[in-house]
Amino acid sequence: MLPNNCLSDDDHGKVYFVFSDEAGCYRKEKSSRFLTSHPYFIRVSLIMNYVDWMLLKDKYTQIRKSYNIPDDKEIKWSYVWSIRKNREKFFNDNNNVAFLNDFSENDLINYIENCLMLLDESSYCKLIYTVTINKSCPKIDCLEMYKMHLQDAMQRIEMDIQNNIFNLAILFLDSMSNNLNKALRDSYNKIYLSGDFISVYAHIKDSISFELSHHSFGIQLADYCVGVFNGALKKYPMSIEIFKNLLWKHVRKSIDGKYLGFGIIEVPKNPNTRDYLSKRIDSIVNTGV
């Protein structure tokens, strides 16, 4: 028999890493030009068992080496569209992407797909998307909007891993401006300490961390997950195909398959927004358009 202060292997909880990144943009005041360029503001939270992270990180490194990507460089999802739109301008405007000179658009897509296929090798992988539709969104301060996205993600993460009292999630966000990083740290701490309809966040670490994307395998995967979803909502065929085939299976859902409110959450709450997302996503996953 084990001493009272010891735990059997079955009793030990699991540690999860949560990597979060954003796509699109949000502003309180939205011009018609802004709405055309940025119809959505989306954040993703990629939940991954830390053991999977350790194993897949090495495989990710192998993929990078097979494409001859330097250790201090990264390929962002936005590079695909920049090269498609104006390859010459993309390279002229960016001093740190010369390593991509010999890459075609298809090379970038194949690389990203190979990276996202790693998610299928995870023993546990969930995607949580929080979505703001800018056209129908009321005028909310930017910091408040970020806090709302963070809070909705925290709630779902807590609910997702609370099946064992010793489970723990550690959140990592892509580093932004110093002011925004500080504001999000403060907001996170306030939610964590004060609670909301979840009275105690017992399964989430008491602080968040910010990472430089080119140093973080997890943030780079989150960039692809959120970029693909943003493109799918915009009805880009390539994004729709990747989301449908590689990401949809990992979106957090209820036992009976519901995804709205579970893995895809409208921010702020709005029945018309939820209805739009329901129709749009059903079209993506059922008909591929």
Sequence and secondary structure as in RCSB ss.txt:
>XXXX:A:sequence
MLPNNCLSDDDHGKVYFVFSDEAGCYRKEKSSRFLTSHPYFIRVSLIMNYVDWMLLKDKYTQIRKSYNIPDDKEI
KWSYVWSIRKNREKFFNDNNNVAFLNDFSENDLINYIENCLMLLDESSYCKLIYTVTINKSCPKIDCLEMYKMHL
QDAMQRIEMDIQNNIFNLAILFLDSMSNNLNKALRDSYNKIYLSGDFISVYAHIKDSISFELSHHSFGIQLADYC
VGVFNGALKKYPMSIEIFKNLLWKHVRKSIDGKYLGFGIIEVPKNPNTRDYLSKRIDSIVNTGV
>XXXX:A:secstr
   TT   TTT   EEEEEEEEEE   SS  HHHHHH SEEEEEEEEEEHHHHHHHHHHHHHHHHHTT  TT   
 HHHHHHHHHHHHHHHHH TT GGGTT  HHHHHHHHHHHHGGGGG SSEEEEEEEEEGGG     HHHHHHHHH
HHHHHHHHHHHTTSTT EEEEEEE   HHHHHHHHHHHHHHHHH SSSS  TTB SS EEE GGG HHHHHHHHH
HHHHHHHHTT HHHHHHIIIIIGGGB   TT   BTTTEEESS  HHHHHHHHHHHHHHHHH  
